[in-house]
């Protein structure tokens, strides 16, 4: 399958996973969903690695630990936001990770005393936060500001996880191994959180939703990884934002989410800012480096 179609399918699967997370949130806490998502993912990746005769042994366990810590933290925050906010809003705030990475880049340049700061990157960051302001306005009116800030924080923490994924790639770690240890981290952290907050009893519907969350997320990660490995970064990033459109449609059709002009304009600003930031960071449209994991 061509890389663009891999990304279209991966974005659809991630949005569908978001639907399952939102439905499962009525029965389970975020920690429990993260636990079962991680357990399912770890088992699936281990099976794939065995089938491909790949090794799960790593020589950089500390790097995997810190990547998993930030990635799982972002995932917990994101799943919490999905359960509390309109689906498209939670997805969009998490997609702010590209804008956060641009902001981190600007901060690093300032601390290192760079002679010149790319004003285009500054504009992209400002547009992104303007979009956030428009999206959060309806949540303030509905008394959901705290949930909106949690969603925004999930994108910021996810940005640090993506930077660590890049470092692991440079260290020679294959994508499936990065996803495997991330899934193990999710299983451990989710289990600890759920043990503290309390486990909920299962129903057949609940178990099906939890299994769907893990399976959809893992397959989507593998498809997205393949797309970024073989396609163009900017094309992939553009198609990845289809996840917001899918989530918007799901929200309107399944959850009766309200459509506001401020929310729509905010989403467009964040998508535009994210694409601009990715383009400027990569340095060229043909660059094949990208972030290909969920968090």
N, C-alpha and C positions, 0 to 999 in steps of 0.2 A: 504494500500500500504506500502511496506517495506521502511524503512528510506533511503536506497541508491537510490531507484527509486524516492522517493520524492525529493531528492537533485538533481538528474539528470534532473527531470522535472522543478524544480525551477530554476536551472541554465539556462536551455533553455529559460524559460519565461523571465528571466532577460536580456538575450542576445537579445531576440526578442523585449523587451521593449527598449533596446538601439537602435535598428533599427528604431523604431517608433519615438524615441526622435530625432535621426539624421534627419529623414524625416520631422518631425514637425519643426525642427530648421530653415528650409528654409522659414517658414511662421511666426513663433513666436519666441520671445526672451526667454532666459532661465527662467526668472522670471515668464512668463506666463505659461510655461510648468510645472514649479514647482507648481504654483497655481492650475492648473486643475488636476495635479497628486495628490496633497494633498486633494482637494475637493472630488475627486472620491474615494480615499482611505478612508477618514473619513466617507463618507456615507456608503461605503461597510462594514467597520468595525462596525459602529453603528448598521447596520442591522444584522450582525452576532452576536453581543453581545446581541441584543434584542431577537434573535432567540434562543440563548443558555441561556437566562435569566441571563446574566452577567451584572455587574455594571460598568459604566464608571466613577463613582465618585472616586476620589483619595484623599489620605491624605498627599501626598507628591508633591504638585503642583510645588514647586520650583525645585525639581529634574527633573520633566518633562520639565520645562521651559529651563533649561540649556542643557538637552539632545536634546530637539528640536532645540535649537539655534545652537548647533554644528552640529547636523545631517542635518538640512536644509541648513546650510552654505555649508557643504560638497556636498549636493545634487545639489545646484545651481552651484557650481564650476564644478562638474562632468558633468552635463547636458551641460554646456557651452563647456567643453572640447570635449564631444561627437559630438557637432555640428561643431567643428573646426578641429578635428583630425581624422585620420583613426580610425574606430570603435574599432578594437582590441587594438590599442595603448591606447585609452582613458580608455577602460575597464581594461587593465593591470596596468596602473598607479594608478587607483583607488584601485585595489587589493593589492597595496603596503601597505595597512592599517595594515596587519599582521606584516610586517617588521617594520613599524613605532611603533607599540605597543611593539615590542621587544626592539627597541631603547629607548622608554620611560622607560621600565623596567630596562635597563642598566643604564640610567641616574638616576633613583631613587635609585638604588643600590649604585651608586657612591656618591650621595649626602648624603645617610645615612651611608656612610663609611663601606659598606659591606666588610668583610675580603676577600671574593673570588668572582670574577666575572666569570660567565660561558663563557669560551672562545668559546664554540660551538655557543652560541647566538651571540657573536661578529662576528664570521665567517658568520653566516646567514645574519646578517645585512649588512656586507660588500658585500656579494654576491648579495643581493637585490639591493644595490646601483650600483653595477657593471652592473646589468641588466638594471637599469634605464639609465645609461650612454649610453649603446648600443641602447636602444630604442629611446632616445632623439637625437642621432646623425643624423638620417635621418630627424627629424623635424627641426634641425638647418639648414641643407642644403636646406630645403624648406621654410625657413623663418618663421617657426612655433614654435620657441623656447618658446615664451610667452605662447602659448596655451598648450605646453607640461608641462611647470611649473605650470600652473593652474591645469592640470590633476594630477600632482604629489601632489600639495597642497590639492586637494580633498581627496586623500588617507590619508594624514596626519591628516586632520580635522576629517575624518571618524573614525580614530583610537581613537580619544578622545571621539567621540560619542559612540563607542562600549564599552569603559570603563564605560561610564555613564549608558549604558544599563545593564551592569553587576551589577552595584550598585543598579539600580532599581529592578532587579531580586532578589537581596539579601534583598531588602526592602519589598519584597512580592508582587510586582506589576506583574500581569499577562501580557503575551506577547501582547495580543490583545489591552490592555489598553495603553501599551507603543507605539504600532504602531498607535493607534487612536490619541494620543496627538502629536505624530510626524507628522501625516497627518494634524492635525489642525494647527500646527506650519508652515508647508509648505504652507497651504492655506493663512495664514496671511502674512508670509514673501513674498511669491510669488506675492500676491496682492499688497503689498506695492511697491515692485520693479517694477511691471508692471505699476502701477499708475504713478511712477516717469518716467519710460522710454517710456510709451505709450502702449496702447492696440492695437492689430491688429484685423482687421475684420475677420470674420469666413467664411470658405467654408465647404461644406459637408465633403470633404476629410480631412481638418484640424481638424474639430470636431471629426471625426472618429479616427484620430491619437491621439488626446489628451485623448479621452476616453480609447483607447487601452493602452496608457502609464499608466494611473491610474489603470486600471483593471489588466493588466499584472503584474505590480509591487506589487499590494496588494495580489493577489493570490500567487505570487512567495514568498512573505514574509511569508504568512501563511503556505505554504508548507515547507519552509526552517525552520520555527520555530518548526513545528512538527517533522521534521527530526532531528534537534539538540536535541529536548526533548526526543526522543526515540532511537536515534542511537549513534554511537561512533564519537567523535569529529574529530579525524584524518581522518576517512573514509569520513565523511561529508565534511571536509575541502578539501580533495583531489578531491572529486566529484564537489565541488563548483567551482574549477578552470576550470571545463569544460566550464564555461561561456566564458573564453578567447578563447577556441577552437571554440565554436559556433560563437563568434563575429568575429574571424578571417575568418571563412567560409562565414559569411554574408558579411563581408567587401570585400572579393575577388569577390563574386558572384554578389552582388548588387551595390557596389560602386567602383568597379575596383581599390581597394586599392593595392598598390605595395607590393610585397613580397621581403623582403631583408633578407640576412643571419644574419645581425646584429640584426634586429628586432626579428627574430625567436629565436636566442640565448638569447637575452635579456628577452624575455617572459619566456623561460625555466628557466633562472636563478632566476627570480622573483617568479615563481611558486615553485621552489625548496626551495628558501629562506623562502617563506611564510609558506610552509608545515613544514620546520624545526623549524621555530619560534613557530608555533602553537604547535608542538609536545613537544618542550622544555618548553613552558609556561604551558602547561596542566600538565606536570609532568608524565603522563602515557597515553598510547594510549586509555585506556578505559574510560578516563575522559569524562563526558557528558556535560561539560560546553562549551559554544561556543557563537559566535555572530550570531544572526539569523535575522538581519534586514538589510534593504537596505543601510542605512547610519546612 
